[in-house]
Amino acid sequence: MNVIEGGVTAAAGFEAAGVEAGIKYKNRKDMSLLYSRVPCRAAGVFTGNVVKAAPVLWDREIVAHSPYAQAVVVNAGIANACTGKQGYDCCRQTAKKAAEELNIPEDAVLVASTGVIGWQLPVNKIEAGVEKLVKEKAHTREAGQAAVEAMMTTDTKPKQAAVEIEIDGKTVTVGGMCKGSGMIHPNMCTMLGFITTDLAISKELLQEALREDVQDTFNMISVDGDTSTNDTLVVLANGLAGNAEITEKNADYDKFREALHYIDETLAKMMAGDGEGATALFETKVIHAATKEEARILCKSVVCSSLTKAMIYGHDANVGRIMCALGYAGVDFDPEQVDLFCESDENRMQICKDGMLTDYDEEEATKILSAPEVRVIVDMHRGEAQAAAWGCDLTHEYVNINADYRS
């Protein structure tokens, strides 16, 4: 696998654009387009929140029942959630306008929105934005960059990644972009995310690969414990790489799964590290657990704990915070078997052995926990399973951002 520059336009046949449409923001891009020159197999996973935004309802139908997808229109600023029939009609009008401009079927257009919940979208601005997007779309790295920038709300940086692999003697590219900074606590995946590939693969295997991989990537991050109404992750595969179509689980399928996992994990970690107000990416890895599910539950309990997140912000190696979060996770274990380590890219230190504090150097521990990427390693001494979860520190700035979000 070869990591390359770029995102959703890296794969053959995909074009993108990002423009200013004036949906809510001023003097910044706020609408994106993703387009494939040929029809795509589509797969998707969506929010587990009972309150689902209109675009989620629209996209679930397209992914499940349309013969193919070929375009995605995204807006930032207004989420089109809790908007009733008017909100769903806006999705239809958006898809109709894009279909007319791109000369593709209406049911080949996916839509996505992010921003304030409860406000209605200005359809006239959306339609004008679609016209601008279609005129500016291009198969360039710059166009992909513009598209991901136009999806951002409270994000502080664009998030994209791309890799190349070889399948059936052909070079296959997988690229992705996402946005997400707050209201991140997935119950399927999270945020808005779009992955493109020129791989030829059956719709059934594409959906299975995506559904399984989010369990160890997007489902293992948390910023604030809130599962959004708009969470959407879509993969589009247009087959232009020219490989023999993957229709069964074989070595080629495994190669694709590896590439997909790299993109998913990379984007997920980017979101966790860019949590609203965050100063550090916070990873918890549980090793030697009895089962994979046990490891997932334990490590996510630690990264989701407000007290451990505040501990990371204060650069304080407070063993009690971590042990407490492990203890209420819902897994039965012997606390006197647990070892804890904290580490950065530069150093590693054991802070707990057999459930008790070690005689560690507080100053050195603080130095480790002051790094921009901080890890807590939990050794359960119960088996061979392991899992990782990602979050961020909890800061004063998080409250400031969300106390005044609608303005």
VENTABEL-V509398 format. One line per field, one symbol per residue. ss: DSSP state (a for helix, b for strand, c for the rest). psi: psi as a letter, one per 20 degrees, with the letter a starting at -180 (. if undefined). Layout:
# VENTABEL-V509398
ss = ???
psi = ???
This chain:
# VENTABEL-V509398
ss = cbbbcccccccccbbbbbbcccccccccccbbbbbbbbbbbbbbbbcccccccaaaaaaaaaaaacccbbbbbbbbbbcccccaaaaaaaaaaaaaaaaaaacccaaabbbbbbbbccccccaaaaaaaaaaaaaacbccaaaaaaaaaaccccccccbbbbbbbbbccbbbbbbbbbbcccccbccccccbbbbbbcccbcaaaaaaaaaaaaaacaaabbcccccccccbbbbbbccccccccbccccaaaaaaaaaaaaaaaaaaaaaaacccccccbbbbbbbbbccaaaaaaaaaaaaacaaaaaaaacccccaaaaaaaaacccccccaaacbbbbbccccbbbbbbccbbccccaaaaaaaccccbbbbbbbcccccbbbbbbbbcccaaaaaaaacccc
psi = poprqadijhqpipqrqprpikggrqkqpjqqppppiqqqpqqqqrqiphopqghggghhgghhiqhrqiqpppqqgpilqljbhhghhhgghghgghgghilrqhjjpqqqqqbppiqqqohhhgghhgggghhiqqmqhhhhghghhiiqejqiqqorqqqqrppkjqppppqqqrqphrlomqlfcrbpqppqqjqoqqhghgggggghhhhjehikqpgjjoprijppppppoijihjqppojroahgghgggggggggggghghgggikqpjqiqpopppprlrhrghggggghhhghiphghghgghjlomnhhgghghghjhjpprohjipqqqqqaihrqppippljqqrmrogghghggjiqiopqppoohlibjqrrqqqbrqorhhggggihkhh.
